[in-house]
């Protein structure tokens, strides 16, 4: 099942130069996936209240060009079905004025909230999504983010109450905000990122204190987010090529 999601951009979705923010691009893709779940009858809030949740583990997004203020934007998404013992992948295409401008893939694990463990995706649940074989990237395995030996910047982050989502942890897109705080001023202002890679190691819950550390090399910028116990929570990588 291919699902189309039309998005009406808002003024806060853009940088001062009129280009769409990275956070907005990922938000559109994420919400297209939510639309697919609703269409399939797998209502996210209802599943969570019944003790099961889809847990996002990875993003890979490639941006060819950024939509600008006034452009028409829509996303197309689909599930590839089971791609690992407990997981699945979701593919995305983002269109600007009917021209493909970005594409991405995500990895998900189906989680039993009560046991705190991944659980097998049932054939019945999988069938609701009507999986497609199409992939946006030729390489199935996602590139690994390497932790830098040395960091050039470090900032303290205190998660806000409003950062916590319905699964009782920091929402996955909020980590982008944290990462932006750790980038140097010139890198942040240029926001000329063409590739975005995110790996979530473990969820951040209410009350945790964080620090975001960044390092840059060869037009690639890596941000590692740790908690107060120096446990690595999330890795992000922005590539300018």
C-alpha positions in Angstrom: 0.0 0.0 0.0 1.4 3.3 -1.1 0.0 6.2 1.0 0.1 9.8 -0.1 0.3 12.6 2.5 -0.2 16.2 1.5 1.3 18.8 3.9 0.4 22.4 4.1 3.6 24.1 5.3 3.5 26.8 8.0 5.7 29.9 8.4 7.6 28.3 11.3 8.6 25.4 9.0 11.2 27.6 7.2 14.6 29.1 7.8 15.0 32.8 7.3 16.2 32.2 3.7 12.9 30.6 2.9 14.1 27.0 2.8 12.3 24.3 4.7 13.8 23.2 8.0 15.3 19.7 8.3 13.1 19.1 11.2 10.0 19.8 9.1 11.1 17.4 6.4 11.4 14.6 8.9 8.2 15.7 10.5 6.4 15.3 7.2 7.8 11.9 6.6 7.0 10.8 10.1 3.4 12.0 9.8 3.0 10.3 6.5 3.8 7.0 8.3 1.2 7.8 11.0 -1.3 8.3 8.2 -0.4 4.9 6.8 -0.9 3.3 10.3 -4.3 5.0 10.6 -5.3 3.8 7.1 -4.2 0.3 8.1 -6.3 0.4 11.2 -3.2 0.2 13.5 -3.9 3.3 15.5 -0.7 4.4 17.3 -2.2 5.8 20.5 -4.6 2.9 20.8 -1.9 0.3 20.4 0.3 2.1 23.0 -2.5 2.1 25.5 -2.9 -1.7 24.9 0.7 -2.3 25.7 2.4 -2.4 22.3 4.4 0.2 20.4 6.4 0.7 17.3 9.9 1.9 18.4 12.0 3.8 15.9 15.6 2.8 15.8 17.1 4.4 12.7 16.7 7.1 10.1 18.5 7.6 6.8 17.4 10.6 4.7 18.9 12.0 1.5 17.9 15.5 0.4 18.4 16.6 -3.2 17.0 20.1 -2.6 14.9 21.8 0.0 11.4 23.0 -0.6 10.9 26.7 -0.3 8.1 28.9 1.1 5.1 28.7 -1.1 6.0 25.3 -2.7 3.5 22.5 -2.7 4.7 19.5 -0.7 3.6 15.9 -0.4 5.1 12.6 0.8 4.5 9.0 -0.3 5.3 6.2 2.1 5.0 2.4 2.3 6.1 -0.5 4.5 8.5 -3.2 3.3 7.2 -5.7 5.7 9.3 -7.8 8.1 13.1 -7.1 7.5 14.4 -8.6 10.7 13.3 -10.9 13.5 11.3 -8.2 15.3 11.5 -5.3 12.9 10.3 -3.7 9.7 11.3 -0.8 7.5 9.4 2.1 6.1 10.3 3.9 3.0 9.6 7.6 2.0 9.7 9.9 -0.9 9.1 13.6 -0.6 7.9 15.7 -3.5 8.2 19.5 -4.0 5.9 20.8 -6.8 5.6 17.1 -7.9 9.4 16.8 -8.2 11.2 14.3 -6.0 13.3 16.3 -3.6 14.2 13.9 -0.8 13.9 10.2 0.1 14.4 8.2 3.2 14.1 5.0 5.1 13.5 4.1 8.8 13.8 1.0 10.9 11.3 0.0 13.5 10.9 -2.7 16.2 7.6 -3.9 17.5 7.8 -3.6 21.3 5.9 -5.2 24.2 5.7 -2.3 26.7 4.8 -4.5 29.6 7.7 -6.9 29.2 10.1 -4.3 28.0 11.2 -6.5 25.1 10.8 -6.6 21.3 8.1 -9.0 20.1 7.3 -10.7 16.8 5.1 -8.8 14.4 2.1 -11.0 13.7 1.1 -11.9 10.1 -2.3 -10.3 10.7 -0.7 -6.9 11.7 1.7 -7.0 8.9 -1.0 -7.8 6.3 -2.9 -4.6 7.3 0.0 -2.5 6.0 0.0 -4.3 2.6 3.8 -4.3 2.2 5.6 -3.3 -1.0 8.9 -4.5 -2.3 10.2 -1.1 -3.4 13.3 0.4 -1.8 14.5 4.0 -2.1 18.1 3.0 -1.5 20.0 0.2 -3.3 22.0 -0.8 -0.2 19.8 -2.5 2.4 22.2 -2.2 5.3 22.3 1.3 6.8 25.8 2.9 7.3 27.0 2.9 10.9 27.7 6.1 12.7 31.1 6.0 14.3 31.6 7.7 17.6 34.4 10.4 17.2 37.5 10.0 19.3 37.4 13.7 20.2 34.7 16.3 20.2 35.0 20.0 19.6 31.9 21.2 21.3 29.7 20.2 24.2 26.4 21.7 25.4 24.2 20.7 28.3 20.6 19.9 27.4 17.6 19.7 29.9 14.7 18.0 28.3 11.5 20.0 28.7 8.2 18.4 29.9 6.8 19.1 26.4 9.5 17.0 24.8 8.0 13.8 26.2 5.6 12.0 23.9 2.7 9.5 24.4 5.3 6.7 24.9 6.6 8.6 27.9 10.0 9.4 26.4 11.6 12.2 24.4 10.0 12.2 21.0 12.4 11.1 18.3 12.4 14.3 16.3 13.3 16.4 19.3 16.8 14.9 19.2 17.3 17.0 16.0 16.7 20.1 18.1 19.3 18.9 20.6 21.8 18.2 17.9 21.4 21.6 16.4 22.4 23.2 19.7 25.7 21.3 19.6 26.7 22.4 16.1 29.1 25.3 15.6 27.4 28.6 14.7 28.7 28.6 11.1 27.6 25.0 10.4 24.2 25.6 11.9 23.6 28.7 9.9 24.6 27.1 6.6 22.3 24.0 7.2 23.5 22.8 3.9 22.9 19.1 4.8 22.2 16.6 2.1 22.4 13.4 4.2 20.9 12.7 7.6 21.6 9.6 9.6 20.2 8.9 13.1 20.5 5.9 15.4 18.6 5.7 18.7 20.4 3.6 21.2 17.9 4.0 24.1 15.1 6.3 25.0 15.5 9.4 27.1 12.8 9.6 29.8 11.6 12.5 32.0 14.2 13.6 34.6 17.3 12.7 32.6 19.9 15.4 32.0 21.7 15.3 28.7 24.9 16.6 27.0 25.3 16.8 23.3 28.8 16.6 21.9 29.8 17.3 18.3 32.7 16.8 16.0 33.2 17.7 12.3 35.3 16.0 9.6 35.4 16.2 5.9 32.0 18.1 5.6 30.4 15.6 7.9 29.1 16.5 11.4 28.5 13.9 14.1 26.6 14.6 17.3 26.4 12.1 20.2 23.9 12.6 23.0 24.7 11.2 26.4 22.8 11.3 29.7 24.2 12.3 33.1 25.7 8.8 33.5 27.6 9.1 30.2 25.3 6.5 28.6 25.1 7.0 24.9 21.5 7.6 24.0 21.5 8.8 20.3 23.9 9.4 17.5 23.2 11.8 14.6 25.3 12.6 11.5 24.7 15.4 9.0 26.6 15.2 5.7 27.0 18.2 3.4 27.7 16.1 0.3 
